[in-house]
Amino acid sequence: MKITGLKVYQVDLPLHEGNYSWSEGKSVDVFDSTVVVVETDSDITGTGEVCPLGPVYLPAYAAGARTGLQELGPQLLGEDPTQLVKLNRTMDRVLKGHPYVKSAVDMACWDILGKVAGLPVCSLLGGRYGEDVVLYRAISQRPADEMAQNVADYRSEGYRRFQLKVGGRPDDDIERIRAVREILEPGDKLIADANTGWLMHEAMRVVNAVRDVDVYIEQPCPSYEQCLSIRRNTTLPFVLDEVIDSVDAILKGAADGAMDVVNIKISKFGGLTKAKQARDLCVSLGIAMTIEDSWGGDIITAAISHLAHSTPTEYLFTSTDFNSYVTQSIADGAPHRVNGRMSASTEPGLGIAPKLDVLGDPVWECRL
């Protein structure tokens, strides 16, 4: 089998809540997503998606994904899309770095592999654990009472895990954490996610002020070393996210005892192939994981569901359903939440079909 063409689409994904805000005043109103369709000489196509959280979250941005695909795409023509490790080595050789550019291509090729094998991607990623996977809800940064009300509303929809966007003024964040924890029940999980927004002295103030609260602290500071200094001065469970971008980072964190949970974002690793490698390493090391991505719509949600559903249940801290945050559906067959949980498709591949009438014309394409 050979890759005979790539088509790249751009689609806007407006938010149900109108705006998503996190640390340091960062916010997004509409997500700019890129969809890639990989064509083959066997009339089997695969679909992938990449959607950075704006240009100010990670070293990734939407236009960069599409520009990078114009550089990468022509050099993949003629490659076998079912040989995923070999394909990833080719992508790394012809385009140094920029893992997020490669993610949608890798995702689309897993979709193809599943269709060729007649199996859902989760079966190829290791097997299906349980009937469904647990989801978290990200709570956009607002005043404490508004965030508490948002949590109460989402809890009534079945969510039991909440990622509270903090990383603002320490006094405000302390109030946010306490206000939300007060309305939760035993067994509910609360994660205070600073998204690198605190200086070390601010992070220390917050963790000391909430040391009696049942809360996880996520990525308090920008660098690994800064986060490690906070980790060593708190007994609260600790999550690392932005600095976890490779197996080397996971190995270092495990050796230093730097975290209890890591977030595996598919596009940050460069696609499902390397995210699976990171996932399997975490299982071997006994580290729990949140399986997710930077953002996205139906296609990314489908990919997340397959990686999460193929993760041993005891190691899956939580996952997410990004397509429930946005108003635009871009694919049929995507998973949707039921009582705060979702299931991966049992159809071959990712189990989705892109809505070409929604995607419109490709913004770029290449062919053999």
C-alpha positions in Angstrom: 0.0 0.0 0.0 1.2 3.5 -0.8 0.3 7.0 0.1 -0.9 8.7 -3.1 -2.1 12.0 -1.8 -2.8 14.3 1.2 -5.6 16.8 1.5 -5.5 19.5 4.2 -8.5 21.3 5.5 -9.0 24.3 7.9 -12.1 24.5 10.1 -13.2 26.8 12.9 -14.5 25.3 16.1 -16.5 27.9 18.1 -17.1 27.2 21.8 -20.4 26.5 23.5 -19.4 28.8 26.4 -18.1 31.5 24.0 -14.7 31.7 25.5 -12.1 29.5 27.1 -9.7 31.2 29.6 -6.7 30.0 31.5 -3.5 31.3 33.2 -2.0 34.7 32.7 -5.0 36.1 30.9 -4.8 33.8 27.9 -8.0 33.0 26.2 -9.5 31.6 22.9 -12.9 32.3 21.4 -12.7 30.0 18.3 -10.3 27.1 17.8 -8.5 26.8 14.5 -8.3 23.2 13.6 -6.5 21.4 10.8 -7.9 18.1 9.3 -5.7 15.9 7.1 -7.0 13.2 4.8 -4.4 10.6 3.6 -5.3 8.8 0.4 -3.8 5.5 -0.8 -3.6 3.4 -3.9 -6.0 1.0 -2.3 -8.9 3.4 -2.2 -8.7 3.5 1.6 -8.4 6.9 3.2 -7.6 7.9 6.7 -8.4 11.1 8.6 -6.5 12.9 11.3 -6.7 16.3 13.1 -4.5 18.7 15.0 -5.7 21.7 16.9 -3.3 23.8 19.0 -4.7 25.7 21.9 -4.0 29.1 20.2 -0.4 30.3 19.6 0.4 31.0 23.2 0.1 27.7 25.0 2.7 25.4 23.5 5.3 25.9 20.7 2.6 25.2 18.2 0.1 27.2 16.2 -2.6 26.4 13.7 -1.1 28.1 10.6 2.2 26.4 11.5 0.6 23.0 11.3 -0.6 23.7 7.7 2.6 25.3 6.6 4.5 22.3 8.1 2.3 19.9 6.2 3.1 21.6 2.9 6.8 20.8 3.7 6.2 17.3 5.0 3.4 16.0 2.8 5.2 15.7 -0.6 8.0 13.7 1.0 5.5 11.1 2.3 4.1 10.2 -1.1 4.8 6.6 -2.0 5.3 5.6 1.7 3.4 2.7 3.2 0.9 4.2 5.7 0.5 0.9 7.6 4.2 0.8 8.6 3.7 3.3 11.4 7.1 3.2 13.1 8.9 3.4 9.8 6.7 6.2 8.6 7.5 8.1 11.8 11.2 7.7 11.3 10.7 9.1 7.8 8.8 12.1 9.1 11.4 12.8 11.7 14.2 12.6 9.1 12.6 14.9 6.6 11.2 17.4 9.1 13.3 18.0 12.3 11.1 18.7 15.3 7.6 20.2 15.0 5.9 17.0 16.3 2.4 18.6 16.2 2.7 18.9 12.4 3.2 15.1 12.1 0.4 14.2 14.6 -2.6 14.4 12.2 -0.7 12.4 9.5 0.2 9.7 12.0 -3.4 9.7 13.3 -4.8 9.3 9.8 -2.4 6.4 9.1 -3.7 4.6 12.2 -7.2 5.1 10.8 -6.0 3.4 7.6 -4.3 0.6 9.5 -7.4 -0.1 11.4 -9.5 -0.3 8.2 -7.0 -2.6 6.5 -7.0 -4.9 9.6 -10.7 -4.6 10.0 -10.2 -3.6 13.7 -10.8 -0.5 15.8 -7.7 1.4 16.5 -7.9 0.7 20.3 -7.5 -3.0 19.5 -4.3 -2.2 17.6 -3.1 0.1 20.4 -3.2 -2.7 23.0 -6.8 -3.9 23.5 -10.0 -2.5 24.9 -10.3 -2.2 28.7 -13.7 -1.9 30.2 -16.9 -0.6 28.7 -16.0 3.1 28.7 -13.4 5.7 30.0 -13.8 8.4 32.6 -13.7 12.1 31.5 -12.7 15.3 33.1 -14.2 18.7 32.5 -12.0 21.7 32.1 -13.4 24.7 33.9 -12.5 28.0 32.3 -10.9 30.6 34.6 -13.6 32.9 36.0 -14.4 34.4 39.5 -14.6 31.7 42.2 -18.4 31.6 42.5 -18.9 31.3 38.7 -16.4 28.4 38.5 -18.1 26.7 41.4 -21.5 27.1 39.6 -20.0 25.7 36.4 -18.7 22.7 38.2 -22.1 22.1 39.8 -23.7 22.3 36.4 -21.3 19.8 34.8 -21.5 17.5 37.8 -25.2 17.3 37.2 -24.3 16.0 33.7 -22.3 13.2 35.1 -18.8 14.5 35.4 -16.9 13.6 38.5 -13.4 15.0 37.6 -12.7 18.6 37.1 -9.7 20.5 35.9 -9.9 23.9 37.4 -8.0 26.6 35.5 -6.0 28.6 38.0 -2.6 30.2 37.6 -3.8 33.7 38.3 -3.4 35.8 41.5 -2.7 33.4 44.3 -5.4 34.8 46.6 -8.0 34.4 43.8 -6.8 30.9 43.1 -7.0 29.8 46.7 -10.6 31.1 46.8 -11.3 29.2 43.5 -10.0 25.9 44.8 -11.8 26.1 48.1 -15.1 27.2 46.6 -15.1 24.4 44.1 -14.0 21.7 46.5 -16.8 22.6 48.9 -19.5 21.7 46.4 -17.9 18.3 45.4 -18.6 14.9 47.0 -16.1 12.3 48.3 -14.7 10.4 45.3 -14.9 13.5 43.0 -11.4 14.5 41.8 -10.3 18.2 41.6 -7.2 19.3 39.7 -5.9 22.8 40.1 -4.2 23.4 36.8 -2.0 26.5 36.7 -0.8 25.9 33.2 2.7 27.2 34.1 1.1 30.5 35.4 2.7 30.8 38.8 6.1 32.0 39.9 7.6 29.7 42.5 6.8 31.9 45.4 3.2 32.2 44.2 2.9 28.4 43.8 4.3 27.9 47.3 1.7 30.3 48.7 -1.1 28.4 47.0 0.0 24.8 47.9 0.5 25.8 51.5 -2.9 27.6 51.7 -4.8 24.5 50.4 -2.7 21.8 52.0 -5.8 20.6 53.9 -7.9 20.4 50.7 -8.4 17.2 48.6 -6.9 18.6 45.4 -4.2 17.7 42.8 -1.7 20.4 41.8 -1.0 20.5 38.0 2.0 22.2 36.3 2.4 25.1 38.7 5.4 26.7 37.0 6.9 27.0 33.5 10.0 24.8 33.9 10.6 21.2 35.1 13.0 22.4 37.7 10.6 25.0 39.1 7.8 22.4 39.3 10.1 19.9 41.0 10.9 22.5 43.7 7.2 22.9 44.5 6.7 19.1 44.3 9.4 18.6 47.0 7.6 21.1 49.3 4.1 19.8 49.2 2.3 16.5 50.1 -0.5 17.2 47.6 -0.6 14.8 44.6 1.2 16.3 41.6 0.5 16.4 37.9 3.0 17.4 35.2 1.7 18.4 31.7 3.5 21.0 29.6 7.0 19.7 30.4 6.0 16.1 29.5 6.8 16.0 25.8 9.0 12.9 25.4 9.9 9.5 26.9 13.1 11.1 28.2 11.0 13.7 30.1 8.9 10.8 31.6 12.0 8.9 32.6 13.6 11.9 34.2 10.4 12.7 36.1 10.1 9.2 37.3 13.7 9.1 38.5 13.3 12.4 40.4 9.9 11.4 41.8 8.6 14.6 40.2 5.0 13.6 39.7 2.2 11.2 40.5 0.3 11.7 37.2 1.3 12.9 33.7 -0.7 14.2 30.9 -0.1 12.6 27.5 -1.2 15.0 24.7 -1.2 13.2 21.4 0.0 16.1 19.2 2.7 17.1 21.7 4.3 13.7 21.2 3.8 13.7 17.4 0.8 11.4 17.0 -0.6 8.1 18.3 2.5 6.1 17.6 4.7 8.0 20.0 1.9 8.7 22.5 1.4 4.9 22.7 5.1 4.5 23.4 4.8 7.1 26.2 1.7 5.5 27.5 3.3 2.0 27.6 6.3 3.4 29.4 4.1 5.0 32.1 2.3 1.7 32.6 5.7 0.0 33.1 6.8 2.7 35.6 3.5 2.7 37.5 2.5 6.3 36.6 -1.1 7.2 36.1 -2.1 9.3 33.0 -4.5 11.7 31.6 -4.9 10.8 27.9 -5.8 13.9 25.8 -4.6 16.4 23.3 -4.1 20.2 23.2 -7.6 20.6 21.8 -9.7 19.5 18.8 -13.1 18.3 17.5 -14.7 15.0 16.6 -11.6 13.4 15.0 -9.2 14.2 17.8 -11.8 13.1 20.3 -12.1 9.8 18.5 -8.3 9.3 18.6 -8.2 10.2 22.3 -11.0 7.7 23.0 -9.0 4.9 21.3 -5.8 5.6 23.2 -7.6 6.0 26.5 -9.8 2.9 26.0 -6.6 0.8 25.3 -5.0 2.0 28.5 -5.2 -0.3 31.5 -8.0 1.1 33.6 -6.0 1.5 36.8 -3.5 3.7 35.0 -6.1 5.9 33.3 -6.5 8.9 35.6 -8.9 10.5 33.2 -9.5 11.6 29.6 -11.5 14.2 27.7 -14.2 14.7 25.1 -13.2 17.9 23.3 -16.0 17.7 20.8 -18.5 18.5 23.6 -16.9 21.9 24.1 -17.5 23.1 20.6 -20.5 23.9 18.5 -19.3 22.5 15.1 -19.3 18.8 14.3 -16.8 17.8 11.7 -17.2 14.0 11.5 -19.8 11.3 11.9 -19.3 8.4 14.2 -17.3 10.3 16.9 -17.8 9.3 20.5 -20.0 11.4 22.7 -20.1 11.5 26.5 -22.7 9.7 28.5 -22.8 10.5 32.2 -19.3 11.9 32.2 -17.8 8.9 30.3 -17.2 7.9 26.7 -16.5 4.8 24.6 -14.2 4.3 21.6 -15.9 3.1 18.4 -16.0 -0.6 17.6 -15.8 0.1 13.9 -12.6 -0.4 11.9 -10.1 2.4 12.2 -11.0 5.5 14.2 -14.7 4.8 13.4 -15.3 8.3 12.0 -16.2 9.8 8.6 -15.3 13.4 7.9 -18.1 15.7 7.0 -16.7 17.0 3.7 -19.6 19.5 3.3 -18.5 21.1 6.6 -14.8 21.0 5.8 -15.3 22.6 2.4 -12.5 22.7 -0.1 -9.0 21.7 0.8 -6.7 24.6 1.6 -3.8 22.5 0.2 -3.2 19.1 -1.3 -0.5 17.1 -3.0 -0.6 13.9 -5.1 1.7 11.4 -6.7 
